[in-house]
Amino acid sequence: MKKYSTTYIKPFVSCSLSANSLLTRVLFILVGLVMTFSVHAQTEQPDSVKVRQKDSLRTYQLQQVEVYGKQDQVEHLKPVHNTYLIGGTKNEVINISTLNANIAEKTGRQLFAKIPGIFVYDMDGSGNQMNIATRGLDPHRSWEYNIRQNFIMTNSDIYGYPASHYSPPMESIQKVELIRGTASLQYGSQFGGMINYITKQTDSTRKVSFESINSAGSYGLFSSYNAIGGRIGKLTYYAYYHKRVSDGYRKNSESNTEAQFISLSYRFSRKVNLKAELGRSTYLYHIPGPLTDAMFKEDPRQSTRSRNYFNPDIYIPSLTLDWHLNETTQLSFITSAVLGSRNSVQIDAFATVGDTINPATNSYKARQVDIDNFNSYTSEIRLLKTYTLGGLPSSLSAGIRYINNDLHRRQLGKGTTASDFDLTLTDPNWGRDLHFKTQNMAVFVENLFRITPKFSVTPGIRYENGVTDLSGKISYYDAQDVPNKIKHHFPLAGLNTQYQINPNHTIYGGWAQAYRPVILKDIIPGSVLERANKDLKDAFGYNAEVGVRGNFANWLYYDVTAFQLLYRNRLGNLILTDPDGTSYIYKTNVGDSRTRGVETYIEGKLIKRTTLQFSVFTSTSYFDARYIKGAVSTGTENQDITGNYVESAPKWTVRNGANFWYKHFSATLQYSYVSQTFSDALNTPTPSANGAKGPVPAYGIWDLNMSMHFGGNYVFRLGINNLANTQYFTKRPTFYPGPGVWSSDGRSIVASFGVRL
């Protein structure tokens, strides 16, 4: 009798072995496994199935069958997806559960390996945050994207601080939907596009199901993810708890992460479903401080700070109503909030400035305390109507989104001289105490017209109407100069087209306008020598693209896109002089940039049999991101930057790999290459002595990940990240977590074991 097994990859439990506190962690895992196997033994069904027929009881022995199959790791959305119109856009869907990747630490170059053009910024240790960008945009906290979870917006404050500090564990994610900016008229105005993290769904055929994922690895990594779900009558539920700790690659870089999530869905009828969700994520990251280039070369694992900490704590409550009014009309209403704080306590200085004890006081210098409080509320109603026009089905999507945000920023607080995480102030007065309040209403409508069964055109418009008010006090600034008002009035237009040559090949293309609001950091004067323009303009521009995707005989898959992204009214600093001869730094719009490029994904399945597969792939992008107009301050004068490269925009990003799969075993070997980038618009060619400016050298990374499925419900994974132990860094930040070189992780090993019952 054959053993029954499944070959689609189920959510798993990651368990990596660590050198620190090894015995404690092994015992913790063993206890969890004993409990898991005990539950499994009690619920296991016998091989025989009893069937009552008339008055007799007969026993039938069912033959078990071994089934093999493999789900594609990257797919594409349908032209009509939920209440969104996707036809004609550049989009990808990543099936996280099928990946051979370091999920416990959210290694971006592995998770997004087959998405061409993804630039990953490594800075927050072992997977605390995802920092990605495309097409020459800024990867900091992925803030050029509209970030969502289950279609719920998670950007902390889309107008004040658009970073997504909410960071759910990747173990909780089933798939990631990524749509480029040409669909921005529906989900928002971000240049990058939308990233939608879809959480795992419960087994609705059971009242109770359980999943546990435990991970451990190099540098003290230990992670535990535990989830429970099921359906009772019309109520479906799913909840998880996640905990991860790590000592970090560098000295003084420990992190401690927690996340919780609960989803309750009640189906009133076949047409009406109401879902309530609450997600929370928090972590405490010990910030090791920036390095100079000399320090990095000497020892990339060293630290310049021992008393710096970062701590975001974010809650995302939401309520979603899906109502199918009839067979052709669907209504969706979502109301949600982003509530929480972004806290830091640190010595904010260049790497060349030491944090030492003052002999006169026998104590450290008092640290700076900064706290952001987010109060962001969003309500959106969307309508999808399918109708027939000229004998062909067409779809109309329309909606309204209302946002009411209040970002309360308190900075330059005088903290303690202690070394632990402590937000206590020794002086009750903040150096900056500001409110950045925004109210905005957006209305949009798009229509997918099918001109022929193969050709569709989707025009659309969006109108943004709102205002942001800055108020509060800055200790070194005149109170009358602080208030600032920014109006957001943008009519936006776009057009997407798609032509299906045949079932295997599709041509797509589009053009859509977008804008990026002026955010709070752009207008706060850093000192009495700085002033903010009272007539600042939001960044404005467009995405344009044309591409073709498909496959040849289901063995050679491809997706090639050429694009242009225009980004006007970039923010920066200029040197200006008053009539009396006083010079000052002026925060204002400084210029425009344009990114042109090609994004290419090709995968060939060289062996494709029932129990054996072997494929090779390349995910390659070429970007030419340059300033086409502008000037910035050098500190003493203004310098023209026309023709300079945009910061953190590599010309080449290449990820090549090979996938091997045999029955229940699979492995992926991957090489990632990123060419040189610049840290500043001046394209400073030689690193400064403090490491704050200069080029970021090119780097190449090898990764190997393997997995083994057994028993139907169990999986073991082993990954070796950065096989060659390459010493590299991805960016020189200009603000958080500090100007200078930030080392990325060297070689590490992560072993994982998972179960789902």
C-alpha positions, 0 to 999 in steps of 0.5 A: 500500500502506498503512503498518501502524501500531498505535494503542494507546499503547506504552511510550515513550521520553521525551526533553526538551530542556534548556538546561544541558549541551545538547550533551552530552545531545543527543549522548547521545540521538543515540548511543542512537538510532543504536544503537537504529535499528541493532538495528531494522534488523538485526531488521526483517522483509521485507514478503514472507512465504515459505511452503513448500508441498509441494516448492515455495517460494512468495512471498506479498505481504501487504497492510498495514493501518492500524489505529486504536483507543484504550484507555480511560485509567481502568478498573475491577477485576473483582469477583474480582481475583487473590486479592482480592475487589474487588466493591462497592469504589470502585476505579480502574485507571489505564493509564499508557501511554495518558496524556498526562502528565509521566511523567518527573517523576511529576506527580501532578495529571496522572497521577491527573487522572481520579481524583476527590479525589486531593490531591498534595503537591509537595515533593521536586523533579523526581519523586523521590517520590509524595505523594498522599492522599484523603478528608482524609488526610495526603499525606506520602509517601502514608503513609495508603495500603498501597503495593505494587508487583506486590502486594509491600508497599513501605511502609518500616515499616508500624508505625514509619514507613509512608512509601514511600521506595521510588520506582520510575520511572513509565516502568517502570509499566504501570498503577496500581490504586487501591482505597479503604479499604473493602477494607482487610480484605484488604490491610491496615488503612490508612485510605486504601486500597491503591495497587498499581503494576504494572510493565511486562510483557515480550513473552513471544513473543520471546527478547529485547525492548528499550525505551529512554526518554530525557527532558530538559527545563527546569531541567536535567532529563535522564532515561534509562530502558532495559529488556530482557526476553523469554522463554526456554523456561519462564523469563520475565525483565525488567530495567531501569536508570533514571537521572535528574538535575535542577537543580531549580526552586529554587536548591540543589534538584538531584536525582540518581536511580537505580533498578534492577529485575529480575524472573525468572519460571519456570513449572513447569507450567500450574498453578505459577509462581514469581517472584523480583524485586528492586527498588532505588531511591535518590536524592540531593536537595539540599534548598533549605530553607523560606521565609517568606511574604514570601520566597515573594512576593519570589522563590519560587525562592530558597533558605535552605539550601545544605548540606541533603541527603536520601538514601533508598536502598531495596531490595525483594526478593521471592519469589512463588509462584502455584499453581492447585491446581485449576480453582476453587482458587488459592494465593498465597504472597509473602515480601518485605522492605524493606531500606535507609536514609533518610539526611539531613544538614541545618541543621534550623531555621526559614526566619528562621534563617540558615545563615551562616559564624561569623566567630569560627571562619571556618566553618559550624555543624555539621550534624545527621545523621539515619539510619533503617535499615529491616529490614521482613519480610513473609510472606503466604499467600492462598487463593481458592476459587470454589464454587457456592451456590444455583446461582450462583458465589461466592468465598472469600478467606482468608489470613494475614500475618506482619510482623517489623520493626526500625526503627533510628533514629539522630538528632541526630548531630553532622555536619561543617561541610562543604557537600557530602553527608557523613554523617560524625559528628564525635562518635560519640554520637547524640542519639537511638539507638532501635529500634522493633521490631514483630511482628504477625500478621493473619488475614482472611477474606471471602466474595463471595456472589452473591444473584442474578446481578446482586446480590452481598454481601461480608462480611469480618473481619480480626484484627490481633494484635501488639506494638511495643517501643521501646528505646534511649537519648535523650541528654536523657531518663532511660533508664528513661523511654524504653522504651514498648510498644504493643499492636495488638489489633483485630478489624475487620469490613466489608461491601461490596455491588454491584448491576449494574442492567444491563451499563452501570450498577452501584451499589456501597457498603460499610463497613469498619473500619480502624486506623493504628498509632502510629508512631515520630515520634508518641512520641519526645519532642523535648526534655526538656520533652516526655513520651510517653503510655505508654498511647497508642492506635492511631488507629481508625475506618471508611470508609463509601461508596455510589456508582454508575458506568457509561456512557450509550451508550458516550459519557457515562461517570460514577462518583459516590461519597458517603462518610464517614471517621471517624478516632478517636484522632488524635495530638498534643500537650497542655500538662499540669502536674505537682503541683509546678507544672512544665508539660510537653508531653504527646504523646498522643491528642488527638481525633477527626475526620470527613470527609464528601464526594462524589467525582465523575468525568464524561467525555463523548466528544463525537466518537467516530469511527474516526480522530478522538475528542474528549472533555471530563472533570471529576474533582471532589471536595468534602470537609468534613473537621473535628475533631469532638472534641479539643484541642491545645497552643498553646504556652502553653495547650490550645485546643479544636479541635472544628469546625476543619478537618483539616490539608491537606484542601481542600474542593474539588479540581477537575481539568477537561480536554479530550482530542483524538485524531486517528490517531497524534496526541493532546493533553490540556489540563487545568486543576487547582484546589485550594481553601485548606487549613490547615497546623495543627489550630488553623487559624491564619488569618494566616501566622506570621513564620517561615512555619511556620503559616498557611493554604495559599492556593488555586491553579489550574494549566494543563497541556498534553501532546501525543504523536505515534506513528509507525513502530509502535514510536516515540513523541514527546511534548511537555509544558508544565507550569504553562502560566501559570507560577503561583507556588504551594505545596501545604503547610507541613510541620511536620517534614521537610523543614522548617517553612515554605513550600515552593515548587512548580515554575513553568512547565517544558517536557518533550520526549520520544522513545521506542522499543520493539523 
